[in-house]
Amino acid sequence: MKYQNLLFDVDDTLLDFHAAENQALKALFAEIKYPLTDDMVTYFRALNEHMWQRFELGQLDRQTLVNTRFTKLFAHFNETVDGIKYEQIYREFLNQGHQLEPHALELLNSLKDQFNLFIVSNGIGSVQQHRLNDSGLSTYFKHIFVSEEVGYQKPRIEFFDFIANHISGFTPKNALIIGDSLTSDIQGGANAGIDSVWFNPALQPNHSSVSPTYQIDDLLDLKEIL
């Protein structure tokens, strides 16, 4: 087999982050007794995505990201809040969001005895570990690599250098990264010389400058590649 080490992203690849985020936002706003409008949800998603993209580019550190996103959200709607407190409440609810992407469990069951499976995530370590444990996925992986523990984030080459140094027998040629993000997963694979699979269930057009090695819209299609 060409590929031996499979590097899986978590959010919107194995776990449905969109569902977890919705659940956590609704629970947070219920807790603080503040009406959650569609405009607030839309703005938060755009703000959050922009901040995570800046994090990927090294323009924003993780602590600033998580500790200011709710302050920025409410400031946009002319409210002053304790953004750190709201972040803590939100993260507690986010911990509980572990809805699986379709066929995730079936796929991992079919791969676990033939391949070395690893998690590679830019998410918050404690949140990802909690969600993977609760979803039952953590037992499928030999190691969970999270950027805050690695010290670098996807798509930086240092993130993948760290992984290479911590997986016995790892080479870029025998590895494959699977993820939904062109800017972190697919770009990271390109930076490290690792083939990539873009999980794109909505069949979104690729307007970026990076090209995945493969593209799938159903996780089970990965088996055909392997």
C-alpha positions as CSV (number, residue, x, y, z in Angstrom):
1,M,0.0,0.0,0.0
2,K,1.3,3.4,-0.9
3,Y,-0.1,5.1,2.2
4,Q,0.5,3.8,5.7
5,N,0.0,6.9,8.0
6,L,-3.3,8.6,7.7
7,L,-3.6,12.1,9.2
8,F,-7.2,13.1,9.9
9,D,-8.5,16.5,10.7
10,V,-11.4,16.6,13.2
11,D,-13.8,19.4,12.6
12,D,-16.1,19.0,9.6
13,T,-14.1,16.0,8.6
14,L,-14.9,13.4,11.3
15,L,-17.0,15.5,13.7
16,D,-19.8,17.9,12.6
17,F,-18.4,21.2,13.9
18,H,-21.3,23.2,12.4
19,A,-23.8,21.2,14.6
20,A,-21.6,21.5,17.7
21,E,-21.1,25.3,17.2
22,N,-24.9,25.8,16.8
23,Q,-25.6,23.8,19.9
24,A,-22.9,25.7,21.9
25,L,-24.0,29.1,20.8
26,K,-27.7,28.4,21.6
27,A,-26.7,27.1,25.0
28,L,-24.4,30.1,25.8
29,F,-27.1,32.7,24.9
30,A,-29.7,30.8,26.9
31,E,-27.3,30.8,29.9
32,I,-26.6,34.5,29.7
33,K,-30.3,35.2,28.9
34,Y,-29.6,37.2,25.7
35,P,-31.6,36.7,22.5
36,L,-29.6,35.0,19.8
37,T,-30.5,36.4,16.4
38,D,-29.7,35.1,12.9
39,D,-27.6,38.2,12.4
40,M,-25.5,37.4,15.4
41,V,-25.0,33.8,14.3
42,T,-24.0,34.9,10.8
43,Y,-21.6,37.6,12.1
44,F,-20.0,35.2,14.7
45,R,-19.3,32.6,12.1
46,A,-17.7,35.1,9.7
47,L,-15.7,36.6,12.5
48,N,-14.6,33.3,13.9
49,E,-13.6,32.0,10.5
50,H,-11.6,35.1,9.8
51,M,-9.8,34.9,13.1
52,W,-8.9,31.2,12.6
53,Q,-7.6,32.1,9.2
54,R,-5.4,34.7,10.8
55,F,-4.3,32.2,13.3
56,E,-3.3,29.8,10.5
57,L,-1.2,32.5,9.0
58,G,0.5,33.3,12.2
59,Q,-1.0,36.7,12.5
60,L,-3.0,36.0,15.7
61,D,-2.2,33.8,18.7
62,R,-4.7,31.3,20.0
63,Q,-5.3,33.0,23.4
64,T,-6.1,36.3,21.8
65,L,-8.4,34.5,19.4
66,V,-10.5,32.7,22.0
67,N,-10.4,35.5,24.6
68,T,-11.6,38.3,22.3
69,R,-14.0,36.7,19.8
70,F,-17.1,37.2,22.0
71,T,-15.9,40.7,23.0
72,K,-15.7,41.5,19.3
73,L,-19.0,39.9,18.5
74,F,-21.0,41.9,21.1
75,A,-19.0,45.1,20.3
76,H,-20.3,44.8,16.8
77,F,-23.8,45.0,18.3
78,N,-22.9,47.8,20.6
79,E,-22.7,45.7,23.8
80,T,-19.8,45.5,26.2
81,V,-19.3,42.1,27.8
82,D,-16.8,39.9,29.6
83,G,-15.5,38.0,26.6
84,I,-13.3,35.7,28.6
85,K,-16.2,34.6,30.8
86,Y,-18.4,34.0,27.8
87,E,-15.7,32.0,26.1
88,Q,-15.4,29.7,29.1
89,I,-19.1,29.1,29.1
90,Y,-19.2,28.6,25.3
91,R,-16.3,26.1,25.5
92,E,-18.0,24.0,28.2
93,F,-21.0,23.6,25.9
94,L,-18.8,23.1,22.8
95,N,-17.2,20.1,24.7
96,Q,-20.5,18.4,24.5
97,G,-20.8,18.6,20.7
98,H,-19.6,15.4,19.3
99,Q,-22.0,14.7,16.4
100,L,-20.3,12.4,13.8
101,E,-20.0,13.2,10.1
102,P,-21.9,10.6,8.0
103,H,-20.0,7.3,7.7
104,A,-17.1,8.4,10.0
105,L,-17.4,5.4,12.3
106,E,-17.9,3.0,9.4
107,L,-14.8,4.4,7.7
108,L,-12.5,4.2,10.8
109,N,-13.7,0.6,11.5
110,S,-12.7,-0.4,8.0
111,L,-9.2,1.3,8.3
112,K,-8.1,0.6,11.9
113,D,-6.4,-2.8,11.2
114,Q,-4.6,-1.8,8.0
115,F,-3.4,1.7,8.6
116,N,-1.8,3.9,11.3
117,L,-4.4,6.6,12.1
118,F,-3.6,10.0,13.6
119,I,-5.5,13.2,14.4
120,V,-4.0,16.5,13.3
121,S,-6.0,19.5,14.5
122,N,-5.7,23.2,15.0
123,G,-8.5,23.1,17.5
124,I,-8.3,23.6,21.3
125,G,-6.6,20.6,22.8
126,S,-8.9,20.0,25.8
127,V,-12.1,20.5,23.6
128,Q,-10.9,18.2,20.9
129,Q,-9.9,15.4,23.4
130,H,-13.2,15.7,25.2
131,R,-15.2,15.5,21.9
132,L,-13.2,12.6,20.5
133,N,-13.6,10.7,23.8
134,D,-17.3,11.3,23.9
135,S,-17.9,10.4,20.3
136,G,-16.0,7.1,20.7
137,L,-13.4,8.1,18.1
138,S,-10.3,8.5,20.2
139,T,-9.6,4.8,20.5
140,Y,-9.1,4.5,16.7
141,F,-6.0,6.8,16.8
142,K,-2.5,6.1,17.8
143,H,-1.9,9.7,18.7
144,I,-3.7,13.0,18.7
145,F,-1.6,16.0,17.5
146,V,-3.1,19.3,18.4
147,S,-1.4,22.6,17.4
148,E,-1.3,24.1,20.8
149,E,0.7,21.1,22.1
150,V,2.8,20.9,19.0
151,G,3.7,24.6,19.2
152,Y,2.9,25.3,15.6
153,Q,-0.4,25.2,13.6
154,K,-1.4,23.8,10.2
155,P,-0.4,24.6,7.5
156,R,3.1,25.5,8.8
157,I,5.8,23.0,7.9
158,E,7.0,22.9,11.5
159,F,3.7,21.3,12.5
160,F,4.3,18.5,10.1
161,D,8.0,18.3,11.0
162,F,7.0,17.7,14.6
163,I,4.6,14.9,13.5
164,A,7.3,13.3,11.3
165,N,9.7,13.2,14.3
166,H,7.1,11.6,16.5
167,I,5.8,8.8,14.2
168,S,8.1,5.8,13.7
169,G,8.8,5.2,10.0
170,F,7.0,8.3,8.9
171,T,7.9,9.8,5.5
172,P,5.9,12.3,3.4
173,K,5.5,9.7,0.7
174,N,3.8,7.1,3.0
175,A,1.4,9.7,4.6
176,L,-1.9,11.1,3.5
177,I,-3.8,14.0,5.1
178,I,-7.6,14.1,5.0
179,G,-9.4,17.3,5.8
180,D,-12.1,19.8,4.8
181,S,-9.9,23.0,4.9
182,L,-8.0,24.1,1.8
183,T,-6.1,26.7,3.8
184,S,-4.9,24.4,6.7
185,D,-5.2,20.7,5.7
186,I,-4.6,20.8,1.9
187,Q,-2.1,23.7,2.1
188,G,-0.3,22.0,4.9
189,G,0.0,18.8,2.9
190,A,1.4,20.8,0.0
191,N,3.9,22.5,2.3
192,A,5.1,19.2,3.7
193,G,5.1,17.2,0.5
194,I,2.3,15.0,1.7
195,D,-0.6,13.9,-0.6
196,S,-4.0,15.3,0.5
197,V,-7.7,14.4,0.3
198,W,-10.1,17.3,0.3
199,F,-13.3,16.3,2.0
200,N,-15.8,18.5,0.3
201,P,-19.3,17.1,0.9
202,A,-21.0,20.3,-0.4
203,L,-19.0,20.2,-3.6
204,Q,-17.8,23.8,-3.0
205,P,-15.7,25.3,-5.8
206,N,-12.0,25.6,-5.2
207,H,-11.1,29.2,-5.6
208,S,-7.7,28.9,-3.8
209,S,-4.3,28.5,-5.3
210,V,-3.7,25.0,-3.7
211,S,-4.9,21.8,-5.4
212,P,-5.6,18.6,-3.4
213,T,-4.3,15.3,-4.6
214,Y,-7.8,13.9,-4.3
215,Q,-11.3,15.1,-3.6
216,I,-14.2,13.2,-2.1
217,D,-17.7,14.2,-1.0
218,D,-18.4,11.0,1.0
219,L,-15.9,9.7,3.6
220,L,-16.3,6.1,2.4
221,D,-14.8,7.2,-1.0
222,L,-11.5,7.3,0.9
223,K,-11.4,3.5,0.8
224,E,-11.2,3.6,-3.0
225,I,-8.2,5.9,-2.9
226,L,-6.4,3.7,-0.4
